[in-house]
Amino acid sequence: MQPLAGITILDLSRVLAGPFCTMRLADLGARVIKVESRSGDTTRGFGPPFVDGESPYFMSFNRGKESVVLDLKEKSGWEFVCRVLKSADVIVENFRPGVMERLGLSDAFLEENFPRLIRAGITGFGPLSPRSSEAAFDLAIQAESGLMAMNGEAGREACRVPISIADLSAGSAAVEGILAALLHRERGGHGCRIDISLMESLVALFGYQVQGTLMTGESPRKMGHRHPNLVPYQGFATADGMIVLAVAQDLQWQRLLLVEDMPASLANEKWCKNEGRVLEREDLERILQSTFVTRTTKEWVERLKHHDIPVGPVRSVGQMLDELKEAPCEFLRDYEHKTLGPMKMMSSPILWQGRERDATSQPPPTLGQHSRALFEEFAENEEEVLRWLQDSTESSP
């Protein structure tokens, strides 16, 4: 299935939140035209590691796109963008407020000249925030949102989540907003403006952590791999590694008591309900930890799964990928990159009808890989093609 086949996205974004959004739209069948500066998207330089000059960081968020090199500050850049917008459905940008106006692409201009266009803007704090004009980056958003303050082990320093979760949450929210805007346009016949902020997108994921603070006035504290509201819902060391145990229901707790080698002391009436287990978590955790350390990870995983208790070993990314490579799910797919040749990449996580996985067959583009083809497609004559090419390849001043 290609539900967005026929939809064209003009992607003026760079780094992560916007590119992640447009990549997911490309997976759904949209055509994505990515406009890059002469030096390319900033993430082309994120590394090491580099493989034959290509950054895995850039590769991770730009599959399925066509790359065109343009200077948006020059007349040719503005001309090309406007020419594409005549047939485009969505424009995505993550500039600071005021930049689009200086480029001659203000909201008023776009709405007047391209009334069916959906305009998606991604910023750090959103247009209604008193901090709307500030630049933002993932690490700062993680820090200011409260995420770092509740992440990590008690008594240790604040800790960054090791993925750019603020950017990724904003990119996902942008996909959601764009899909809703496309449906809105289909029903109403006109485009609209949507704005996404990194801060609000990230905080929206906090769920019970935010609601608990609103209702109690107490901010979440660092608990490592433990859960504030469920016990045992955490990790335990084994004889040769670590497992995570996810007992979210009292019925699962009763099943745990039946597992071979579980101490009889766990069958305490005050622990039969989750509330009691949360209130006395330290005593209960000590008993469980002293038990799990007596056998290997493999032994405990087998025993716990036998009783239908959610459990899993703590694995590295490499170990996870080893399993996926052998699975028939096609989440890892083969791509043919222009310079790297055959390579594996992740594909879309969406599975249709239990068997079809939507994912673009196009690998991430090299810088300006599609410039000439796109200029020829959208230019009015050969003279314009040559002028655009010259402006896109000449050295920056």
N, C-alpha and C positions, 0 to 999 in steps of 0.2 A: 504494500500500500504506500502511496505517496500523497497524503491528504493535502499537502501544501503545494502540489505541482501546479505551476502556472503563477505562483506568487513570487514577486521579485523584491528582494531586500537590498537597499543601499546601506552598506555598513561603513560608517565614518568613525566607528569606535576603535579603541586600541587598548592594549594591555589585557584585561581579563573579563570584567563583568559584561561588557558589550560583546566581545568576541565569543564568550561562552554562550550568550543568548543567541547570537546569529548562527553559531555552529549547530545548536539544537534545532533551530528552524531549518537549517540545511538538511539535517537528518530527516526531517519530516517532509522533505521534497522541495523546499523553497530554493530559488536561485539567489545566491548571496554574492553581491559584487562588493568586494572589500577594497576600500580606497586607502592606500598607504603613502606615506611621505617617501622621499628619495632614500632616506636611511632605513625605511621600513618600520613596521610595528615595533615598539620598544622591546617587546618580548623576544624578538629575533636575536637580541643580544643578551638575554638572560642565560647565564651559564658561567663556568662549565657546570654540567657536561655539555659538550657539543659533539655531534657525530657528522663528520664530513662537512663541518661548518653550519650544520642545522641544530637549532636549539630544541630539545625535547619539550621545553616549556611552551614555545610557540606552537609546536606540532600538536600539543594536547588540546588546543582550543580553536583550531582553525581549519579543520578538515572540511571539505565540501565547498570551498569558496573559490572565487575567481579574484586574483590580485591585480589591481591596476595602480600604477605609480602616478601620483598627481600632487601638485602643490595647490592646495585649496585657496591660498592667498593670491594666486595668479588668475588672470582672466580665463585661461584655458581650463583650469580646475573648476571654476564656477560654471563655465559653459558645459563641461562634461556632466557635472552633477545635475544641472537643470535638464539636460537632454535625457539622462537616465530617469529622472523623476517623472517625466511625461508618461512613462509606462510602469513605474515602480509602485508598489503597494505600501511599503514601509521604509522609513528611514530611521536608523538607530545611531545615536551619538552619545558620547559621554564627556563632552567638553564642559569646562567651567561655565557658569552663567555669563552671557555676553559674547562668547566666542562665535556662536552661530550668527548673531546679529552682525558682528564685524566681518564675517565671511559673506554677508549678503544673503543669508539663509534664515532670516528671522521667522518666527512663528507666523506673523502676519503675512509675510511674503509667501510662505509655503501654503498657508491656508487659502490665500487668494488665488494662487496660480495652480495649485494641485489639491483641489478640495477633497479628493478621495484618498489622499495620502494619510497614513497613520504615522504620527511623529512620536518616537519613543526616546526620551532623554533619561540618562542614568547619571546621578550625581551623588556626592557624599551624604548630603543631609536633606535634599529635596527643596523645592522652590518655596515652600511655606515656612521653612526654618529660618530663624534669625542668623544661622550660620550658612545660609544657602550659597554664599559666594566663596566659601572656603574650599580649597583643594582637600582631597581625602585619599587615604590609601588603606589597604586592608588591615595592616598591623595597628594603625591608630584607631580604626573603628573597633577592632577586637578589644583594644585597651579601654576606650571610652564607653563602650556599650556595657561593660561589666563582665564580659565573657572571660577575659584573662583573670579577673579577680576570683572567679568561681571555678577556674580550670586548674588542675594540678593537685598535688598532695598537700594536705594540711601542714602548715608550718613552713612551707617552701615558698619561693618567690612566685609571683604571677607568671602564668605560662601561656604562650601562644598556641592556638590550635594549629597543627602542622600542615594544614591546607588553607588556602585563601578563602575561608568560609564566608566572609562578608561579601567579597566579589561574586562568589558562586551563588549565594542566596539572592543577591540583586539580579544576577543574570537569569536565574530561574524565575524570579518574580516578573522580570521583563518579558520572558517567553509567555507566561500566563496572561499578562496584560495585553500583549500583542495578539494572542489568539482570541481573547475576548473582544478586542477592538475589531479584528477581522470579522467576527460574527456580528458585532454591532453594525458594522458597515454593510454587511450582507443584508441585514434586516432594514437598515435605515438609509442606505445609499450615500453615506458621507463618512469622511475620515474623522480622526480626533487626535488629541494630544494625551499621552500618558507619561507620567513621571515616576521614576523609581529611585529610591535612595538606598545607599549601602547600609546606613544606620538602621532605618526602619525595617528593611528586609531581613537583616540579621536578628534584630530584637524580636521580630515576629516569630522567629523559630524557637525562642526561649520558652514559650508556652507556660507550663506550670511554674517555672522559676520566676517569671514576671508576675503571674497572677498570685503566687504565694506571697511575694513581696508587697503587692498592692493590698492584700487582705490582712497580712500580719505586721507589715512595717519592717520586717527583718530581711536583709539581703542574703542570698545564698552564700554559703561558705564552701571553701575548697574541700572536696571529699575524695579526690583521686578517682579511682574506678568504682567507688561506691555510689549507691543511689540514695537520695535523701528521703524517699518515701517507701522504699521496698527493701526487705531483707529476707534472705540473702540474694542480692542482685549486684554482683561484683566479681572481682577476680580473686583466685586463690593459687598460691604456689603449690606445685606438685613436686614429686621426687626429681623430675627432670625438666620442668618447664612451668607453664601457668595455664589455668583454665578460667573461663568466665562462666558463672552460674547465674541463670536468670529465673529465679523463682518469683513470679509476679502474682501467683494465686495461692490461696491456702490449700487447694487440692494438690498443687504441685509440691507444696511442703510435705503433705502427707505421703506423697509418693517418694520423696527424698528419704523419709524415715525408713522406707522399705529397702533401700539400697544396701547391698552387702557391705559390711564393715562400718556402717554408720553407728556412732555411739548411742547407747540406750538413753543417755542423759539428754539427748535432743528431744525426746518424746515428753517434753515438759508441757503441761497444760497451758502455762502462761505464754507459750510460744506457738500455740496452735493457730492463732490469728496474727495477721501481719502487723497490727498495731503493737502487739506485745513484742514481736521480734524487732521492730524499729526502736522501741523504747529501751530494749536491752541488747542492742546490736553488738556491743563490745564483748560481752560474755559469750554470745552465740558464735560470733566470728572466731574467737579464740578456739572454741571446740572444733569448728569446721576446719580451720586452718591446720590444727594439729592432726586432723584426720587426713586431709587431702595430701599432705606432704609425705605420707607413708607409701604412696603408690605413684606410678607414672601417669603422665597425661593421657596416654592411649588407654590405659586400664580404666581410669575414671570416666573418660568420655564414653567408652563402651558400656560401662555399668549404668551411668546416668541416662544415656539414650535408651537403654533397655527398659527403663521405667518412664520413658516419655517426658524427661525433664530437660528443658532447654539448656544446652551446654555447648561450649566450643573451645578449642585450643587457641591460645594467642599465637598468631602466625605472623611472619614477615610478609611484605608485599610480594616478594619473590615466591614464597611458598604458596600464597594465594593464586598467583599467576600460573604456577605449575599445574594446579588443579584445573583452572579455566582452560588452559591449552588442550587438555585432554577431554574437556566437556563438549558435547554436540550443540551447545546453546548459541554458538556463533557470536558471542559478545566480543570476542577478539577476532578481528577480521583481517584478511590479507589486502594490502594496498600496494600500488605501484607508484612510488614517488619519483619525481623527475630526476633528482640527483642521487637519492639514497637507494633507488631500486625497490625490490620487494621488501615489505616490512609489515609487521603486525601493529594494529592500533585498536583501541576500544571503539565500539560502535554505540548505537543508541540503546538505552536500557528499556525501551518500549517494545513489547512483543505483541503483535496483532494476531488474534484468533489462535493464540497458543503456538504459533509456528513461524510467523513472518516477523522479521525484525527490520524496522525502518532505520536505515543508515545510508548516508551518501556513499557512493562508490568512488568519489573523488578524494584523493589525499590532500593534505595541506599544500597550498601553492608556494612556489618559490617567489621571491620578491619581483613583482611586475610581470609574472608569467603570462598574464592574459592581457597586458596593456594594448598591444597592437590589435588583437582580435576585438577587444571592446571598443577601441577607438574606431575601427572600421565599421563596427555595428552601429554606433551611435553618431558618428560624424556625418555631416551633410555632404561632404565632398572629400576628395583625396588631399586637397590643400589643407583642409582642417585636420585631417589625420596626421599629416606630416608636422604641422605646427604643434599639435598636442604631444606627439612623440618627442619633438625637440624640447619642449618645455618639461617633459617628464624625465628626461635623461640628462639634461645639462647639469653641471655641477652647482651645488647650492652656493649662494653668495657668502 
